[in-house]
Amino acid sequence: MDFDKNMMFSNEAEILKVLGHPIRLKIVAGLCSQQCNVKHIWECLSLPQATVSQHLALLKNKGIIEGKRDGVEVHYSVIHPLAKKLIAALLSQDQRLPAA
């Protein structure tokens, strides 16, 4: 690919910035494999509910995930195609790395 000064990458940079936090990356990776509620996420990651809720709010505000209400629960899933592609690439790369 040649250098192109007209390519802005603004949206891509924003998604990468949001996914640059390890907790958000873990949340998005988990949500790529299954929809779940906040309780399931904080139990799986052993994090406080408030911490997970803050990260979910940011991911939702940036359009990476969405929440669908099911009674009193909200089930989250990944909706941003670039986020899905990045997680898939990271997971496929991770499988090729030797165990430390």
C-alpha positions as CSV (number, residue, x, y, z in Angstrom):
1,M,0.0,0.0,0.0
2,D,1.3,3.4,-0.9
3,F,1.1,6.3,1.6
4,D,-2.0,8.3,1.0
5,K,-2.3,11.7,2.7
6,N,-6.0,11.7,2.0
7,M,-6.7,8.6,4.2
8,M,-7.8,10.0,7.6
9,F,-8.4,6.8,9.7
10,S,-10.2,8.9,12.3
11,N,-12.9,6.4,13.0
12,E,-10.4,3.5,13.1
13,A,-8.2,5.4,15.4
14,E,-11.1,6.1,17.8
15,I,-12.0,2.4,17.9
16,L,-8.4,1.4,18.5
17,K,-8.1,4.0,21.3
18,V,-11.2,2.6,23.0
19,L,-10.0,-1.0,22.7
20,G,-6.6,0.0,24.0
21,H,-7.6,-0.7,27.6
22,P,-7.1,-4.3,28.6
23,I,-10.4,-4.6,30.5
24,R,-12.3,-3.3,27.5
25,L,-10.4,-5.6,25.2
26,K,-11.4,-8.6,27.5
27,I,-15.0,-7.5,27.6
28,V,-15.3,-7.1,23.8
29,A,-13.4,-10.4,23.2
30,G,-15.9,-12.2,25.5
31,L,-18.9,-10.5,23.9
32,C,-17.7,-11.6,20.5
33,S,-18.2,-15.2,21.6
34,Q,-21.5,-14.7,23.5
35,Q,-24.1,-12.2,24.5
36,C,-24.3,-11.7,28.2
37,N,-25.3,-9.4,31.0
38,V,-23.1,-7.2,33.2
39,K,-23.3,-9.7,36.1
40,H,-21.9,-12.5,34.0
41,I,-19.1,-10.3,32.8
42,W,-18.0,-9.1,36.2
43,E,-18.1,-12.6,37.6
44,C,-16.0,-14.0,34.8
45,L,-13.4,-11.2,35.0
46,S,-13.5,-11.0,38.8
47,L,-14.0,-7.2,38.7
48,P,-16.3,-4.9,40.6
49,Q,-19.7,-4.3,39.0
50,A,-19.1,-0.6,38.9
51,T,-15.9,-1.0,36.9
52,V,-17.5,-3.2,34.4
53,S,-20.5,-0.9,34.0
54,Q,-18.2,2.1,33.4
55,H,-16.4,0.2,30.6
56,L,-19.6,-1.0,29.1
57,A,-21.0,2.5,29.1
58,L,-18.0,3.8,27.1
59,L,-18.1,0.9,24.7
60,K,-21.8,1.5,24.1
61,N,-21.4,5.3,23.7
62,K,-18.7,4.6,21.0
63,G,-21.0,2.3,19.1
64,I,-18.9,-0.8,19.7
65,I,-21.5,-2.8,21.7
66,E,-25.2,-2.6,22.1
67,G,-27.5,-3.6,25.0
68,K,-30.8,-5.3,24.5
69,R,-33.2,-5.3,27.4
70,D,-34.7,-8.7,28.4
71,G,-36.9,-8.1,31.4
72,V,-34.8,-6.5,34.1
73,E,-31.5,-7.6,32.5
74,V,-29.6,-6.0,29.6
75,H,-27.7,-8.4,27.3
76,Y,-24.7,-6.9,25.5
77,S,-23.2,-7.9,22.2
78,V,-20.6,-6.5,19.8
79,I,-22.0,-4.6,16.8
80,H,-19.0,-2.8,15.4
81,P,-17.5,-4.7,12.4
82,L,-14.0,-3.4,12.9
83,A,-14.0,-4.4,16.6
84,K,-15.1,-7.9,15.6
85,K,-12.3,-8.1,13.0
86,L,-9.7,-6.8,15.5
87,I,-10.6,-9.4,18.1
88,A,-10.6,-12.2,15.6
89,A,-7.2,-11.1,14.4
90,L,-5.9,-10.9,18.0
91,L,-7.3,-14.3,18.9
92,S,-5.9,-16.0,15.8
93,Q,-2.5,-14.4,16.4
94,D,-2.6,-15.5,20.1
95,Q,-3.1,-19.1,19.0
96,R,0.1,-18.9,17.0
97,L,2.3,-17.6,19.8
98,P,4.3,-20.1,21.8
99,A,3.3,-20.5,25.5
100,A,5.3,-18.4,27.8
